[in-house]
Amino acid sequence: MRVVKEINHPICKVTIFNWNSKYLIKLEQGDIEQTFKIDEMDVLEEKDLDEVLNESFMKAAQKRFKEMHDALEGATEHLL
């Protein structure tokens, strides 16, 4: 697995990997992460991956992070 790029975005840490003929876009926020896979054949140049991380995409990711944090908190509250 090769790291293509790392970005410290205000919402989360973004790491783009190249692995197994795919680009993996991993978003991390604390203990929660989201990973998206894009086939290499769908991307002309690696720099085009930056366009995926547009404002709309990142806002949707932030919403999912909140939902994921809430779900994990609800599922583990009885453990405390």
Buried (B, 14 or more C-beta within 10 A) or exposed (E): EEEBBEEEEEEBBBBBBBEEEBBBBBBBBEEBBBEBEBEEEEBEEEEEBEEBBEEEBBEEBBEBBEEBBEEEEEEEEEEE
